Amino acid sequence: TPCKYPGKNIAFHVNEGSTDYWLSLLVEFEDGDGDVGSMHIREANSDEWLEMNHVWGANWCIISGPLKGPFSVKLTTLSAGRTLSARDVIPRNWSPKATYTSRLNFKL
């Protein structure tokens, strides 16, 4: 059953304990199949997408650093292979336990 969040866009919650060297994100309000197959982030002033590791559920993390925001986030669905990129969705001065909302969502 596809997930439906009318009027909501995909949001990224920075999990507690995240630092410039260990960034953990929870994906929220993803319409469609709800099956993120891969997730990447891109740091400020970079062309390189860094692969995040799936931890559990909708939680993803990356160990690298120091990581410098703002961060763009790219999601790719597992079943359909659809991709969305939220540019600079996580600001330079991000903080743990904060949620940052994109202007995007998958079409149903």
LINZIHU-V742502 format. One line per field, one symbol per residue. burial: + if it has 9 or more other ideal C-beta (glycine too) atoms within 8 Angstrom, else -. A space follows every 50 residues. Layout:
BEGIN
burial=???
END
This chain:
BEGIN
burial=--+-+---+++++++--+---++++++++++++--+--++++++-----+ -+------++++----+-++++++++++-----+-+-+++---+-----+ ++--++--
END
